[in-house]
Amino acid sequence: MFLRKCLFCCPWTKLNTKRLVLHVIILGFVTIAFLFFMLLTVNNYSWVPWRPVNTYMLRSHDLSNLHYLKGENNNSAEEKNPEIFPPKEQALEPEINNFKYIINEPNKCKENKPFLIFLIAVQTWQSEARQAIRETWGKEDLFPGVQTLRLFLLGTDATSTNSTKQALTEESQKYHDIILQDYMDTYNNLTIKSLMGFKWIATYCPQIPYVMKTDSDMFVNTEYLIKKLLLPDKPPRKNYFTGYLMTDFSPNRNTQSKWYMSPELYPGERYPVFCSGTGYVFSGDLAEKIFKVSARIKLLHLEDVFVGICLQKLGISPVPPPRNSDFNHWKVSYSHCLYNRIVTSHQFEPSELIRYWESVQQNKHLCG
């Protein structure tokens, strides 16, 4: 009885009870707020309507050249997309002109009169791939009477050590086929890498009849390319662009896809016709035209799509090669005669490229 009276009558007891209730309420609110914050973090804000826009995708120096999958048909058709072209006076990405040469070969064309230049996208660590290309389809004296040149396009590698840089310098001094500039050489910057190759052509070799841009893991039948497509005995074509034509493609709007294209970067519903970035061929006059018009177009992370948009802006349509099977952005099943009748095949390790090349050369007399 005494205890009950104290419980209801003593002021200090009432005060402690109120404090306890207040503490419980505050602790509850803190707990709820913490749980809410953790949900936001774990889900990366993906379910919040007002989530922040990921501006990382809009950066010009960290773009993602992510190729389509073979057979990924998105039912697109060639169509004008004026919304991606800013007014002429609005030069986008002016800093793209400011990438400096760390290693350059400015006299490469002055010392020769090449018919064809290969622009090969490669990274610093891929020395074996570079050497395999030098020993196979990239040989500069491969085709009698027709001079070809090769250039390996590189950017800077944040992981390179002093010994790696020294090795690259020595390689350049030995072969004179490396172009190194000070953009970051990542998978995300292949659009910039190609544009830098076009700029090099426009600056140091503007009279070149033909250019082929390709990748370091490609098989290229140089002889077939020259004999059947480029035809050195005929006058060089102008405004010529060919490769594996990609038609009926729409932007991939699946945010979980590696090939995602945001509406902010490309609001159009269709891509124009473009050629697979694994290997395309164009007349030398287009190098300067594409580079110049690129400054007036939103820089996209899909290199081949972006080049196709540049061509659309120029009013130039890619043309199909003589045979649909000439260019391939997948690995073609091997046979001697089949590889004598194609321009490209994809996904080769350096040792494999050498083995295939030697087999083709040894057995080409067996094919008509």
Secondary structure, DSSP 8 states (H G I E B T S, - for coil): -HHHHHHHH-HHHHHHHHHHHHHHHHHHHHHHHHHHHHHHHHTTTTT-TT----GGGG-TTS-------TT----------GGGS--TT--S-GGGGG--EEE--TTTTTS---SEEEEEE--TT-HHHHHHHHHTTT-TT-STT--EEEEEEEEE-TT--HHHHHHHHHHHHHH--EEEEEEE-SGGGHHHHHHHHHHHHHHH-TT-SEEEEEETT-EE-HHHIIIIII-TTS---SS-EEEEEE-S---B--TTSTTB--TTT---S----EEEEEEEEEETHHHHHHHHHHTTS---S-HHHHHHHHHHHHT---B--SSTTS--SS-----HHHHTT-SEE----HHHHHHHHHHHHHHGGG--
